[in-house]
Amino acid sequence: MTPADLYRTCRFSARRLETLQHYDVTGDEDRMRAFLSGQPLPPPRQGKQDDLALIAALLQAGRYVGRVHVVDRPLSDYIRYELAVYAENVAAGEDVLIADRSLHPELADLTEDFALFDAETVILFDYDAEGRVRGYQIADDPETVGRCAEQYARAAAAAVPLAEFMAASRAA
């Protein structure tokens, strides 16, 4: 079973915790360059378009899709870019929340990215130092699922919706 399979087959919810400050996503280079130079963003790559369609379909089927990204200050160029393109996810219906670790030191130990499906199954992502996915592990044991559910809940409790974070960042 792949991560995409778990998203497609979740019954109630798909929740993602992101903790890295840079991800190396093949195919996003032109969009990131455009963002950093202040140019309009090119359309999303096909993979992102497929993800957005899946989010919309899951929501239409009554499932919750959300993520919390724990960010550090100062925001990296990549995080600034990602915050901008998260607007596409929100438009598709994803609940995107941002937790500022500088305001919430209790999040200091959140360093592992995962996706939690129906509070029953977890995908633990393994990244290299450059933010490239090396692989993933699927787990459904109660200890791992419980640990991830607790971490997600803690991050979500400290987070604000993307639009609120962006408005506060512009005002600062």
N, C-alpha and C positions, 0 to 999 in steps of 0.2 A: 504494500500500500504506500502511495506517495503522499506528500503534503497536499497536493491538489485533490487527490481522492478524498482525503479527510475533510477538506473544505466542502467538496461537492456532496458528501454523504452525511454531514453533521445533521443531527435532528433538531437541536435547539439553539446552539451557539458555537461561534468560533471567536476566540479571543487571543490576541497576539501581544506579547510583551517584547519591546525592542529596547536595547540598552546601549548599543554601540553608537559612537559619534561619527562613524563613517562606514558606509557599505560600498563595496565595489560591485555595481550592478551592470553587467554587460549589456550594452545597447543604450545606456542612459548618458553616454558621454556628450553627445550633441546637445541634449536638453540641458545638461548641467553647464556646459560652456555658454549656451545662450542665456541661461539664468544669471550666471556670474558676470556676463558682459551687459546685462540689462536689456537684452533683446527678448522678443516674444518667444515663448517656448514652442518648439516643433511639436507636432502631435505625438502622443505616447506611442511607444513601440507596440507591436502586436501583442506581446506577452502581457503588458500592462492593460491594454484594451480588453484582453480576455479576462484578466483579474477583475476589472471594473464591471464587466458584464456578469461575472459570477457573483460579485457582491450584490448587484441589483437583483439577480435571480433569487439569491438566498433570502434577501429581505422580502421580496414578493411572496416567497413561500413561508414567511412568518418566522424566519430565523434571525437571530441577533449576530451581527458581525461588528467587532470592535477591536481597537488596539490602543495600547498606551505606549508612548515613546518617552523614556526617561532621558532628558537632555541635560548636558552640562553647560555652564557658562565659562568663558564666552562661547557662543554658538559657533560651531565649525562651519565652514563654507558648505559642507555637505548637508549639515542639519538645516541650514537656512534654505537650501535648495529643496530638501525633502519636505520641509514645512510648506513650501510653496506648492509642491505637486500633491501633497496630501489633500488639497482642495478638490482634486479629481475624485479621490476616494470618498470624501464627504458628499460630493454631488451624486455619487453612485449609491449612497446610503450608509456608508460605514461610519461608525461612531469613533472618531479619532480624538484621543485625549493626549495631552502633553503634561508631563510631570517634570518640574524644574528641580533637579537634585540640589542646587545651591539653596533653595528655599526649604528643602525637605531632606536633612541629613540622614533621616531614618531609611532613606532609599540607597544609601552608600553601598550596601551589600548586593544590590540588584545588578548583576553583571552577566546574566545568562539569558539569551534570547530563546523564546519558545512560543508555541501556539497550543492552546488548550481547547479541546473539542468536547462539548457536552459535559464538561467536568468529569470526563471518563478517560480520555486519551490525550497524551501530550506528545508534541514533536519538539525535541531538544535540538536546536541548531548549533552546529560547530563551525566557527569562522576562523580564518587565519588572521594574522596581524594587520593585513590590508583590508579586511572586511569582506573577503570572498568566502562564500559557503564552501566548506570542505566536505560537508555531509550532514547527516541528521540521524537521530535515533528516535524511534517511536516507543513510547512507554505507556503502560496502562496499570502499573502497580500502584496501589493506594498511597504509598509513601511519596512517590514522585508526583503523582497527580495532586495530592494534598499540598505538597510544598509549592508547586507551581500555582495552584489556585490561591494560596495564601499570598504569594508574591504579587500575583496579578491584582488581587483585591487591595493590597497595600499601595501599589502604584496607582491604581485607579482612584483610591481615596485621596491621594495627594495631587491628582491631575485636574486639569481644566480642559474644556472643549477647545479644539484647535482655534476657532475664531476668537475666543476669549484670550488665549495665549498670544495670538498674533496682535490683537488690539493692545494688549498690555505691553508687548515688546515694542510696538511703534511709539507708544506714549513714553516709554522709558528713555 
